[in-house]
């Protein structure tokens, strides 16, 4: 990913928090030189590892453990009009965060482990008071139709592009206008990326 | 993209409307067998063609016109808990829309045409009363740092996965719960994908 220095993120805690908050990812790989992609949740569980699953009849469910794949995590984004700044001579742009993780897919075949991992994945999304995976035949049969995998990350590129190259007055003006336009998530990302608790 | 029949979309008007409403895309290609991606707006202009631009120092700004790229358009998405249905024996899933467009990048080198196209792109995002691209040297100099391209689409895969394989009572229950949880855009996508003006 092309990442100008102002938008380059290398704080691993910051990146992991972003992934946990935006688990719905795009898993890209190539099949016969053609790029293919699946949209799916990738969950970081309490062991610190990343897990996902394919429908078994998805062609990507046969990815080799040796093949490098790229999983793209995206978050809130917003069009930024030059009218949103207080300064002059700006151009339209788009603000966003994106994390590209390169690594390998390791399918898990042990049924007991698969069942436990699915319980953990469900618990992560549902919370303590939510739906729980029933320990019964109907649900265990459904596992035949999916392939669970661990995603072993080898390298990460992270870009949080939230006008960090602009002056503080511009940043505050854009955040205010994002909020008044209803883009509250984008406004929050922009405030965090610019560390507005410590104004420049 | 793996697309079960219930979620397969081939209506070109429907797909084009989705792209126009969700122009912030992910352009994927390969460089030395590694998948790379840029997040950028792709705009369908009044000529019916699709345009985008790279920073000139983005490695993808040298994509060959013969190389097939995949541009991914994404829209609202939402986690769907089994608790959101009225029926039993459901599992957690994620609902979403995604359009994968395969085609070629044709860079535009004619300065007059580039200037006109940027005016059209700005007008599309800003509307009639918004910011206009000033016809002056400062802005024309900035064009040196970017490469504008037309994206010639050769094939499209479109998946709108909004529980179309469920009964009407379940669909209505999920839409209601998405709305009460604040997922209004996802609720609207789900209502449209299930054509709730003509209940089954």
Interface residues (C-beta under 8 A of the other chain):
Chain A: X1 X2 X4 X24 X26 X28 X29 X30 X33 X34 X35 X36 X37 X38 X39 X40 X41 X54 X55 X57 X58 X59 X60 X68 X69 X70 X72 X74 X77 X79 X81 X82 X83 X89 X91 X92 X94 X96 X98 X100 X102 X122 X125 X126 X130 X131 X138 X139 X142 X159
Chain B: X1 X2 X4 X24 X26 X28 X29 X30 X33 X34 X35 X36 X37 X38 X39 X40 X41 X54 X55 X57 X58 X59 X60 X68 X69 X70 X72 X74 X77 X79 X81 X82 X83 X89 X91 X92 X94 X96 X98 X100 X102 X122 X125 X126 X130 X131 X138 X139 X142 X159
